[in-house]
Amino acid sequence: MKKILIIISSLLLLCGCATSHLEDGKESVVTFDKDGISAQELYDALKAKYGAEELIRLIDTKLLDIKYKEDENEKNYVSQMVDSMKNEYGDNFSSVIKSNYNVDSEDELKDIIRLSYRRNLWLVDYSEGQVSDKQIEDYYENSLVGDIEASHILIEVKATDSMSSDEKKELENEALEKANDIINRLNDGEKFEDLAKEFSDDAANKDNGGKLDKFNDRTNFDANFLEGAIKLEVGKYTTSPVKSQYGYHIIYKASQEDKPKLKDVEESIITKVASDVRKSDTGYLAKALLGLREEFGMKVTDSDLEKKYNSLYGL
């Protein structure tokens, strides 16, 4: 695709170069005994097939080059992605990147990865820049909590992708039943930390009674787990297992600190609100990139490409 764009760009520069001309005076790229193919014909054909997508790639590359300069994080990311592909595809690396990305070299692949990396940088920066004072205040008043100290017992659902839906369901039921049995034993007076050491599938903390590091509403925990812990009263454990992506949890809430002052957590609120917006809107990257182009006053001056560009974005 990159080579196609170079061809298109080069054709625009043909005037004044040492090129052949057709009988009507147009610059040619191919001639026959009579007539031929003009540079404009080739340009129009390539533009019609590839123009809009390549134009978008060129636009974003140029604008994001202005926004972001290469740093060690970017270099490491690009390098790791390429190395990962080489390890995965082995001797087929060249043919796979050709078929999957339409590139002929590692350098061209790096350009694609670099563009994706910078688009994601912009996605985060743009979304955080869109968070309003009202959103910050609403989150602070209605969602923010102080740090929580808690312990948990995790019962994993030990299913695999190769299992049938019935097999997975059976294992899920077994995990739920086991979690409920543990709650019954807590109700009978057994100690939470003892049951965590005996039954929890979270190897990182089972030996200390399931105790977790302090966390809060902005912590990158499973949403269902966070909700269950936040709603729980201090000194209580969950009377029903809390389901997460990892399995079923029994949570004990030891303490919760007071809500911090807004000025001390404003940046983390912005990060959290923006992250939630991105997760809830699968089309947010397109919105962010439109915002980038608007910031730079971008206008598509070719009417054909403008129509295609607008159709791609529903404009």
C-alpha positions in Angstrom: 0.0 0.0 0.0 2.8 2.4 0.8 4.3 1.8 -2.6 1.0 2.6 -4.2 0.9 5.9 -2.4 4.4 6.7 -3.6 3.3 6.0 -7.2 0.3 8.3 -6.8 2.4 11.0 -5.3 5.0 10.7 -8.0 2.5 10.9 -10.8 1.5 14.3 -9.5 5.0 15.5 -10.1 5.3 14.4 -13.7 4.7 17.7 -15.3 8.0 19.3 -16.3 9.9 16.0 -16.1 11.4 14.2 -19.0 8.3 12.1 -19.8 6.6 11.1 -23.0 3.3 12.6 -24.1 0.3 11.3 -25.8 -1.2 12.9 -28.9 -3.6 15.0 -26.8 -0.6 16.4 -24.8 -1.1 14.4 -21.6 1.9 12.9 -19.8 2.1 9.1 -20.4 3.1 6.2 -18.3 2.6 3.7 -21.1 2.6 4.3 -24.9 1.4 2.1 -27.7 2.0 2.5 -31.4 -1.1 4.6 -31.2 -2.4 6.2 -28.0 -1.3 4.9 -24.5 -2.1 5.3 -20.8 -1.8 8.7 -19.3 -0.4 9.5 -15.9 -3.8 11.0 -15.0 -5.6 7.8 -15.9 -3.3 5.8 -13.7 -3.6 8.3 -10.9 -7.4 8.3 -11.1 -7.6 4.5 -11.1 -5.3 4.2 -8.0 -7.0 7.0 -6.3 -10.4 5.4 -6.8 -9.3 2.1 -5.3 -6.8 3.1 -2.6 -7.0 6.8 -2.3 -9.2 7.4 0.8 -7.5 4.8 3.0 -4.0 5.9 2.1 -4.9 9.5 2.4 -6.1 8.9 6.0 -2.8 7.0 6.8 -0.8 9.9 5.4 -2.8 12.5 7.3 -2.5 10.7 10.6 1.2 9.9 10.2 2.0 13.6 9.4 -0.1 15.0 12.2 1.0 12.5 14.8 4.6 13.2 13.9 3.9 16.7 15.0 2.2 15.7 18.2 4.6 13.0 19.3 8.4 12.5 19.0 9.9 9.0 19.1 11.0 8.0 22.6 12.3 4.9 24.3 8.7 3.7 25.1 7.8 3.8 21.4 11.0 2.2 20.2 10.6 -0.6 22.7 7.0 -1.2 21.8 7.7 -1.3 18.0 10.7 -3.6 18.6 8.8 -5.9 20.8 5.9 -6.2 18.4 8.2 -7.0 15.5 10.1 -9.5 17.6 6.9 -11.2 18.7 5.8 -11.6 15.1 9.1 -13.0 14.1 8.9 -15.5 16.9 5.4 -16.5 16.1 5.7 -16.7 12.3 9.4 -17.9 12.0 10.4 -18.5 8.4 6.9 -17.3 7.3 7.4 -13.9 8.7 7.9 -12.1 5.3 4.9 -13.9 3.6 2.6 -13.3 6.6 3.3 -9.5 6.9 2.8 -9.3 3.1 -0.6 -11.0 3.3 -1.8 -9.5 6.5 -0.4 -5.9 6.2 0.5 -5.6 2.5 4.1 -4.6 3.3 7.3 -6.0 1.8 9.8 -5.1 4.5 10.3 -4.9 8.2 10.7 -1.1 8.0 7.3 -0.8 6.4 5.8 -3.0 9.1 7.4 -0.8 11.8 5.7 2.3 10.2 2.3 0.6 10.6 3.0 -0.4 14.2 4.4 3.1 15.0 1.2 4.7 13.6 -1.0 2.4 15.6 1.0 3.2 18.8 0.7 7.0 18.2 -3.0 6.8 17.4 -3.5 5.1 20.8 -1.4 7.8 22.5 -3.7 10.4 20.9 -6.8 8.4 21.9 -5.9 8.6 25.5 -4.8 12.3 25.4 -7.9 13.3 23.4 -10.3 11.5 25.7 -8.8 12.9 28.8 -8.9 16.4 27.3 -12.7 16.0 26.7 -13.5 15.3 30.4 -15.5 18.2 31.6 -15.5 19.9 35.1 -19.1 18.6 35.6 -18.0 15.0 34.9 -15.2 15.4 37.4 -17.5 16.8 40.0 -20.2 14.1 39.4 -17.6 11.3 39.7 -16.2 12.8 42.8 -19.6 13.1 44.5 -21.2 9.9 43.3 -18.4 7.3 42.6 -15.2 8.1 44.4 -14.3 6.2 47.5 -11.3 6.2 49.9 -8.8 3.4 49.9 -10.2 0.0 51.0 -8.5 -2.7 52.9 -10.0 -6.1 52.1 -9.3 -9.8 51.8 -10.8 -12.3 49.4 -11.1 -16.0 48.7 -11.1 -16.8 45.0 -12.6 -19.9 43.6 -11.6 -20.2 40.0 -13.8 -21.7 37.2 -11.1 -24.0 35.7 -12.6 -24.2 32.2 -10.6 -24.2 29.0 -11.4 -23.0 25.5 -11.5 -26.6 24.2 -14.3 -27.6 26.5 -17.9 -27.8 25.5 -20.5 -25.3 26.8 -22.0 -28.0 29.0 -18.6 -28.8 30.5 -17.9 -25.2 31.2 -21.3 -24.7 32.8 -20.7 -27.8 35.0 -17.4 -26.4 36.2 -18.9 -23.0 36.9 -21.7 -24.6 38.9 -19.1 -26.5 40.9 -17.1 -23.3 41.6 -20.3 -21.5 42.7 -21.3 -24.3 45.0 -17.8 -24.4 46.6 -17.9 -20.6 47.2 -21.3 -21.0 48.8 -20.0 -23.8 51.0 -17.2 -21.5 52.2 -19.7 -18.7 53.0 -21.7 -21.3 55.1 -18.5 -22.2 57.0 -17.9 -18.4 57.7 -21.5 -18.2 58.9 -20.7 -21.1 61.3 -17.8 -19.1 62.8 -14.7 -20.3 60.9 -12.0 -17.7 60.4 -11.8 -16.0 57.0 -8.0 -16.1 56.9 -8.0 -19.9 57.6 -10.4 -20.6 54.8 -8.5 -18.4 52.4 -5.3 -20.3 53.1 -7.1 -23.6 52.6 -9.3 -22.9 49.6 -8.3 -19.7 47.7 -7.1 -20.1 44.1 -5.3 -16.7 44.3 -1.7 -17.9 44.9 -0.4 -14.3 45.3 -2.2 -13.7 48.6 -3.8 -17.0 49.9 -0.9 -17.6 52.4 -1.6 -14.3 54.1 -5.2 -15.0 54.5 -6.3 -13.5 51.2 -5.3 -10.0 52.2 -5.0 -7.5 49.2 -3.1 -4.3 48.8 -5.2 -1.2 49.4 -7.4 -0.3 46.4 -10.1 2.1 45.4 -12.6 2.9 42.6 -9.8 3.9 40.3 -7.9 0.7 40.7 -7.7 -1.5 37.7 -9.6 -4.4 39.2 -12.5 -6.3 37.8 -15.6 -4.1 37.8 -17.8 -6.6 39.5 -15.2 -7.2 42.2 -14.8 -3.5 42.8 -18.6 -2.9 43.0 -19.0 -5.8 45.4 -16.2 -4.5 47.7 -17.3 -0.8 47.6 -20.9 -1.7 48.5 -19.9 -4.0 51.4 -20.0 -2.7 55.0 -16.8 -2.5 56.9 -16.3 -5.6 59.1 -18.6 -7.7 56.9 -18.1 -10.4 54.2 -20.2 -11.0 51.1 -23.1 -13.3 51.8 -23.3 -14.2 48.1 -20.3 -15.0 45.9 -19.2 -12.1 43.6 -18.6 -13.3 40.1 -15.7 -11.8 38.1 -13.8 -12.8 35.0 -11.6 -14.9 37.3 -14.3 -16.9 39.0 -16.2 -16.4 42.3 -15.0 -14.3 45.2 -15.9 -14.1 48.9 -14.8 -10.6 50.0 -14.1 -9.4 53.5 -13.9 -5.6 54.0 -11.6 -4.7 56.9 -11.6 -0.9 56.5 -12.3 2.1 54.2 -10.6 5.5 54.5 -12.3 8.8 54.1 -12.8 10.2 50.6 -9.7 12.3 49.6 -9.9 15.9 48.6 -10.8 16.6 45.0 -7.6 18.5 44.3 -5.6 15.5 45.3 -7.4 13.1 43.0 -8.5 15.2 40.1 -6.0 13.8 37.7 -6.8 10.2 38.6 -10.6 11.0 38.2 -9.9 12.3 34.7 -8.0 9.2 33.8 -10.8 7.0 35.1 -13.6 8.9 33.4 -11.8 9.0 30.1 -11.0 5.3 30.3 -14.7 4.5 31.0 -15.7 6.5 28.0 -13.3 4.8 25.7 -14.4 1.3 26.9 -18.1 2.2 26.4 -17.7 3.6 22.9 -16.2 1.3 20.3 -16.1 4.1 17.8 -14.3 6.6 20.0 -10.9 6.2 18.2 -12.6 7.5 15.0 -14.0 10.5 17.0 -10.5 11.2 18.4 -8.9 11.1 15.0 -11.5 13.4 13.6 -10.8 15.7 16.5 -7.0 15.6 15.7 -7.6 16.6 12.1 -10.0 19.3 13.1 -7.4 20.7 15.5 -5.0 21.2 12.5 -7.7 22.6 10.3 -7.6 19.7 7.8 -9.5 20.0 4.6 -9.7 17.5 1.8 -9.4 19.6 -1.4 -10.0 16.7 -3.9 -13.7 16.4 -4.3 -13.7 12.7 -5.1 -11.5 11.9 -2.1 -13.6 14.2 0.1 -16.7 12.2 -0.7 -15.0 8.9 0.1 -13.4 10.3 3.3 -16.8 11.6 4.4 -18.5 8.3 3.7 -15.9 6.4 5.8 -16.7 8.6 8.8 -20.5 9.0 8.2 -20.1 12.7 7.6 
